[in-house]
Amino acid sequence: MPVVHMTRSINAPVGRVFDIVTTPSNWTRYVTSLVDVKDLSPDMPKRGATFRWEYKMFGVRFKGKGVVTGHVRNKSFGLSLKGKFPIEESYDFIDKGGSTDLTVKIEYAMPGKILSMVPDKLIEKLNSIEARGVLDKIKTLCEEKS
């Protein structure tokens, strides 16, 4: 599985960053390729909570089920998206006393058809662009004035 690992400093308290990242209605706001999240279990976003998702990459839509794999308030958050295009995401939050360092790790498993048509270097580059975009959008959302 290709892995992307990046960190961004955000000028917002860790609680605000954590709340924005873990609120399901924000997921499609900061994950560009995630086009829909629905059927959220009532305990969302706690560990074990489930949902259905739809992702679009290379013009192809993928659907599947997701589960929250980690949820430690102001420390870490994780998602596992299962389907034909599985994704593992983890977010680590470091409190910097008024600002936050947010690290995202995203692992993608490319479906065979797409993998055979797209060179590995291009996949790595696209995944890096996606991760950078996720962090940039989270930063913008967190630093907006309420």
Residue frames relative to the residue before (quaternion, step in Angstrom):
aa qw qx qy qz dx dy dz
M 1.0000 0.0000 0.0000 0.0000 0.00 0.00 0.00
P 0.4102 -0.6884 0.5316 0.2743 3.62 -0.77 0.92
V 0.1461 -0.7990 0.5812 0.0491 3.58 -1.00 0.86
V 0.1029 -0.7510 0.6500 0.0538 3.53 -1.09 0.86
H 0.0320 -0.7924 0.6072 -0.0487 3.55 -0.90 1.02
M 0.1615 0.7967 -0.5622 0.1519 3.63 -0.55 1.17
T 0.2012 -0.7595 0.6073 0.1174 3.54 -1.28 0.52
R 0.0535 -0.7753 0.6290 0.0179 3.54 -1.13 0.76
S 0.3405 -0.6997 0.5887 0.2187 3.58 -1.09 0.77
I 0.1098 -0.7967 0.5943 0.0070 3.54 -0.88 1.03
N 0.3450 -0.7511 0.5317 0.1847 3.54 -0.83 1.03
A 0.5423 0.5424 -0.4430 0.4642 3.55 0.48 1.32
P 0.5889 -0.5852 0.4148 0.3723 3.59 -1.10 0.61
V 0.6388 -0.5671 0.3684 0.3669 3.56 -1.12 0.72
G 0.6291 0.5495 -0.3447 0.4283 3.64 0.97 -0.73
R 0.6492 0.5035 -0.3099 0.4786 3.59 1.01 -0.81
V 0.6560 0.5043 -0.3124 0.4667 3.58 0.90 -0.93
F 0.6567 0.5149 -0.3106 0.4551 3.59 0.88 -0.93
D 0.6704 0.5060 -0.3043 0.4493 3.60 0.88 -0.92
I 0.6602 0.4988 -0.3125 0.4665 3.59 0.95 -0.81
V 0.6784 0.4930 -0.2961 0.4573 3.60 0.88 -0.91
T 0.7660 0.4082 -0.2104 0.4498 3.62 0.89 -0.85
T 0.5595 0.5915 -0.3978 0.4229 3.61 1.23 -0.07
P 0.4507 -0.7400 0.4245 0.2627 3.61 -0.43 1.19
S 0.6365 0.5359 -0.3509 0.4296 3.63 0.99 -0.68
N 0.6468 0.5049 -0.3237 0.4711 3.61 1.23 -0.26
W 0.5061 0.7005 -0.4193 0.2780 3.61 1.10 -0.53
T 0.7087 0.4245 -0.2731 0.4929 3.61 0.88 -0.84
R 0.5736 0.5772 -0.3788 0.4409 3.59 1.26 -0.21
Y 0.8096 0.2660 -0.1497 0.5014 3.60 0.98 -0.69
V 0.6679 0.3896 -0.3140 0.5509 3.62 1.21 -0.12
T 0.3745 -0.7924 0.4395 0.1964 3.54 -0.09 1.36
S 0.7463 0.4218 -0.2303 0.4605 3.59 0.85 -0.91
L 0.5799 0.5467 -0.3829 0.4671 3.60 1.26 -0.15
V 0.1322 -0.8479 0.5119 0.0390 3.57 -0.42 1.22
D 0.8173 0.0341 -0.0205 0.5748 3.62 1.15 -0.34
V 0.0326 -0.7391 0.6727 0.0127 3.51 -1.23 0.75
K 0.1507 0.7978 -0.5678 0.1357 3.60 -0.75 1.03
D 0.7740 0.3490 -0.2681 0.4553 3.55 -1.38 0.01
L 0.1461 0.8182 -0.5343 0.1541 3.55 0.93 0.99
S 0.4256 -0.6738 0.5300 0.2896 3.58 -0.96 0.80
P 0.6503 -0.5820 0.3279 0.3619 3.60 -1.08 0.71
D 0.7032 0.4720 -0.2782 0.4531 3.61 1.08 -0.56
M 0.2905 0.7790 -0.5011 0.2400 3.59 1.29 0.31
P 0.6793 -0.2215 -0.6981 -0.0461 1.73 -1.86 1.64
K 0.2312 0.8011 -0.5243 0.1729 3.63 1.00 0.63
R 0.6601 -0.4978 0.3821 0.4129 3.56 -1.27 0.46
G 0.7712 0.3079 -0.2647 0.4903 3.57 -0.91 0.99
A 0.4937 0.6462 -0.4358 0.3856 3.61 1.26 -0.24
T 0.2257 -0.7970 0.5523 0.0937 3.58 -1.06 0.77
F 0.0018 0.7743 -0.6325 0.0208 3.53 -1.33 0.41
R 0.3667 -0.6678 0.5876 0.2728 3.54 -1.35 0.15
W 0.1136 -0.8133 0.5702 0.0248 3.57 -1.05 0.74
E 0.1275 -0.7414 0.6489 0.1143 3.52 -1.37 0.33
Y 0.1009 -0.7985 0.5929 -0.0260 3.54 -0.78 1.15
K 0.1176 -0.7894 0.5982 0.0719 3.59 -1.06 0.68
M 0.1497 0.7679 -0.6096 0.1276 3.55 -0.78 1.09
F 0.8220 0.1030 -0.1364 0.5432 3.56 -0.97 0.93
G 0.6655 -0.5257 0.2931 0.4414 3.58 1.13 0.64
V 0.6246 0.5163 -0.3294 0.4845 3.57 1.30 0.06
R 0.2934 -0.7548 0.5630 0.1648 3.58 -0.95 0.91
F 0.0967 -0.7683 0.6324 0.0216 3.51 -1.08 0.91
K 0.1274 -0.7838 0.6046 0.0627 3.57 -1.01 0.82
G 0.1542 0.7951 -0.5792 0.0924 3.52 -1.19 0.48
K 0.5247 -0.5909 0.5059 0.3456 3.48 -1.37 -0.26
G 0.1597 -0.7923 0.5838 0.0771 3.53 -1.13 0.69
V 0.1150 -0.7640 0.6304 0.0755 3.50 -1.31 0.41
V 0.4249 -0.6508 0.5602 0.2866 3.54 -1.14 0.69
T 0.2021 -0.8234 0.5251 0.0736 3.58 -0.57 1.18
G 0.8052 0.0500 -0.0343 0.5898 3.56 1.21 -0.29
H 0.1014 0.7811 -0.6086 0.0960 3.55 -1.05 0.79
V 0.1735 0.7460 -0.6177 0.1783 3.56 -0.16 1.32
R 0.4949 -0.7155 0.4100 0.2740 3.56 -0.33 1.34
N 0.8721 0.0052 -0.0723 0.4839 3.53 -0.87 1.16
K 0.6628 0.4860 -0.3073 0.4797 3.61 1.26 0.30
S 0.8073 -0.1642 0.1699 0.5408 3.59 0.64 -1.11
F 0.0443 -0.7661 0.6412 -0.0030 3.51 -1.29 0.58
G 0.0126 0.8191 -0.5727 0.0285 3.59 -0.94 0.83
L 0.1304 -0.7690 0.6237 0.0512 3.52 -1.23 0.67
S 0.1187 -0.7442 0.6513 0.0888 3.52 -1.20 0.66
L 0.1161 -0.7897 0.6020 0.0231 3.56 -0.67 1.16
K 0.1031 -0.8242 0.5568 0.0082 3.56 -0.41 1.25
G 0.3924 0.6717 -0.5560 0.2927 3.53 -1.06 0.83
K 0.7661 -0.3256 0.2527 0.4931 3.58 -1.21 -0.47
F 0.7502 0.2565 -0.1420 0.5927 3.57 1.27 -0.42
P 0.0394 -0.8568 0.5139 0.0162 3.61 0.50 1.15
I 0.0662 -0.7797 0.6225 -0.0104 3.51 -1.10 0.88
E 0.1232 -0.7421 0.6539 0.0810 3.55 -1.11 0.78
E 0.0282 -0.7987 0.6010 -0.0128 3.57 -0.78 1.04
S 0.0322 0.7748 -0.6314 -0.0074 3.55 -1.07 0.72
Y 0.1586 -0.7712 0.6149 0.0447 3.51 -1.12 0.85
D 0.0789 -0.7800 0.6201 0.0281 3.56 -0.89 0.97
F 0.2020 -0.7951 0.5701 0.0455 3.53 -0.89 1.08
I 0.0733 -0.7774 0.6243 0.0243 3.59 -0.84 1.02
D 0.3391 -0.7460 0.5477 0.1686 3.55 -0.66 1.21
K 0.0999 -0.8058 0.5834 0.0151 3.55 -0.68 1.15
G 0.5977 -0.5994 0.3560 0.3958 3.59 1.16 0.57
G 0.8174 -0.0736 0.0059 0.5713 3.58 0.61 1.13
S 0.7449 0.1738 -0.1523 0.6259 3.56 1.25 -0.31
T 0.2898 -0.7651 0.5602 0.1295 3.55 -1.29 0.30
D 0.2285 -0.6987 0.6529 0.1825 3.54 -1.14 0.70
L 0.0950 -0.7957 0.5981 0.0112 3.56 -0.70 1.14
T 0.0968 -0.7796 0.6180 0.0301 3.55 -0.80 1.07
V 0.1113 -0.7792 0.6153 0.0444 3.55 -0.92 0.97
K 0.0734 -0.7483 0.6582 0.0381 3.52 -1.10 0.81
I 0.0133 -0.8008 0.5967 -0.0496 3.56 -0.68 1.14
E 0.0817 -0.7769 0.6241 0.0144 3.54 -0.86 1.07
Y 0.1160 -0.7947 0.5955 0.0191 3.55 -0.85 1.06
A 0.1376 -0.7254 0.6620 0.1289 3.55 -1.11 0.68
M 0.2678 -0.7921 0.5314 0.1358 3.56 -0.51 1.17
P 0.4934 -0.6481 0.4880 0.3136 3.58 -0.95 0.85
G 0.6713 -0.5554 0.3349 0.3588 3.56 -1.09 0.77
K 0.6607 0.5156 -0.3201 0.4418 3.60 0.87 -0.92
I 0.6967 0.4505 -0.2765 0.4850 3.56 0.86 -0.94
L 0.6407 0.5481 -0.3268 0.4271 3.57 0.90 -0.92
S 0.6791 0.4951 -0.2991 0.4519 3.59 0.98 -0.80
M 0.7079 0.4591 -0.2586 0.4703 3.61 1.20 -0.49
V 0.7509 0.3672 -0.1840 0.5172 3.59 1.19 -0.50
P 0.4512 -0.6977 0.4835 0.2753 3.63 -0.77 0.98
D 0.6332 -0.5681 0.3820 0.3611 3.59 -1.12 0.75
K 0.6571 0.5236 -0.3181 0.4393 3.60 0.89 -0.90
L 0.6413 0.5081 -0.3243 0.4748 3.59 1.04 -0.75
I 0.6248 0.5292 -0.3347 0.4664 3.61 0.98 -0.81
E 0.6513 0.5120 -0.3092 0.4670 3.59 0.91 -0.91
K 0.6646 0.5035 -0.3021 0.4621 3.57 0.92 -0.92
L 0.6711 0.4935 -0.3006 0.4645 3.61 0.89 -0.90
N 0.6463 0.5093 -0.3186 0.4705 3.59 1.01 -0.78
S 0.6383 0.5149 -0.3223 0.4728 3.60 1.02 -0.74
I 0.6341 0.5166 -0.3210 0.4775 3.57 1.00 -0.81
E 0.6443 0.5215 -0.3122 0.4641 3.59 0.97 -0.88
A 0.6733 0.4914 -0.2984 0.4649 3.61 0.86 -0.93
R 0.6412 0.5128 -0.3190 0.4734 3.57 0.95 -0.84
G 0.6504 0.5189 -0.3030 0.4647 3.57 1.01 -0.83
V 0.6141 0.5391 -0.3354 0.4688 3.58 1.05 -0.81
L 0.6975 0.4686 -0.2780 0.4653 3.58 0.79 -0.99
D 0.6428 0.5209 -0.3275 0.4563 3.59 0.96 -0.80
K 0.6792 0.4820 -0.2963 0.4675 3.59 0.93 -0.85
I 0.6168 0.5193 -0.3459 0.4798 3.60 1.02 -0.74
K 0.6361 0.5319 -0.3251 0.4546 3.59 0.93 -0.90
T 0.6644 0.4999 -0.3017 0.4665 3.60 0.88 -0.92
L 0.6617 0.5062 -0.3090 0.4586 3.59 0.87 -0.93
C 0.7016 0.4858 -0.2648 0.4490 3.58 0.91 -0.93
E 0.7372 0.4256 -0.2361 0.4687 3.56 1.01 -0.74
E 0.4499 0.6623 -0.4658 0.3767 3.60 1.28 0.00
K 0.4616 -0.6597 0.5102 0.3025 3.53 -1.07 0.71
S 0.4416 -0.7066 0.4949 0.2466 3.53 -0.96 0.93
